[in-house]
Amino acid sequence: MKYMISFILTAIFATQVAAQEKQEIFYADPTVYVDGGKYYLTGTGGHRGGPAGFSVLESNDMKNWYPPAGATEGVHMIMTKGDQAFGGSGFWAPQIFKVDDDYFLTYTANEQTVLTQSSSLLGPYRQQEVGPIDGSEKNIDSFIFEDDGKYYLYHVRFNNGNYLWVAEFDMDKGQIKPQTLKKCFDQTEDWEATPNYESAPILEGPTVFKLKDKYYLFYSANHFMNIDYAVGYAVADSPYGPWIKQKDNPMIHRSIVGENGSGHGDFFEGADGQLYYVYHVHFKADQVSPRRTRIVPVVKEWDDEANLYKFRVKADQVIVPLLTQN
């Protein structure tokens, strides 16, 4: 009998552990920051029932994620609503980056882009003067890019749809230079507007980097509730464009990675030197939210004829990040 009870208890414990190990992560609009060989993941939502703002998870291998030491009830907030930072609702699409010894978190709240700062990667991120980057009109999905000492804010503005814009950004003032504001491009491609979900044009979720004097702008298109939400890219010789959309678009789509609503993420380089893209997908075939987090390796290949890099994902190596509590 003792053996049977012990066996049952062991089986129950093993089942509980397995269930815990299989708990997926539900960050939408995710981003990964790499520091000291460790990965830090944040995004929209993800901490169910917790305070509004942004939480973070860390990992050594991109597969198993856990709250940082000292997390309260399994949640570590790096920016919390009302804690010396702009925003009352709609906390979306964060990006972490570093300038000298300071860390910065840019995000969306109240349909405005925001910039906060911290001396620690794990926050708290705050503002000296609470306010949005540019309150002149609604703008979301901020991505700050540095090139030769200048900073640029790529973001989305509303005008009968969501469109990508860029402006030079003053890091000291935390503001754009309005005279430099320029629209990136319009919705022009079939894959950017499929009939599976009717909506105004939507181009959003920018990531930008520079390789061999060319600028690569990755973005998501279609409404996020559309099963055909997808990621493509455009290339330019200047951070302002003109941008040439690539013929091999989309780079990420349900037909490639096998899950609906695949998009709005960010690039990062792993400790192995491999390029990765973190993104979200729909919860299941007939349900959008909560959106699941995914990571996929990206292949970067030089095209001699086009004189630029081409990108494709290793769709058979998609990583499903799992949450493990300490």
Secondary structure, 3 states (H helix, E strand, C coil): CHHHHHHHHHHHHHHHHHHHHCCECCCEEEEEEEECCEEEEEEECCCCCCCCEEECEEECCCCEEECCCCCECCECEEEECCCCCCCCCCCEEEEEEEECCEEEEEEEECCEEEEEEECCCCCCCECCCCCCCCCCCCEEEEEEEEECCEEEEEEEEECCCEEEEEEEEECCCCEECHHHCEECCCCCCHHHCCCCCCCCCEEEEEEEEEECCEEEEEEEECCCCCCCCEEEEEEECCCCCCCEECCCCCCECHHHHCCCCCEEEEEEECCCCCEEEEEEECCECCECCCCEEEEEEEEEEEECCCCEEEEEECHHHCECCEECCC
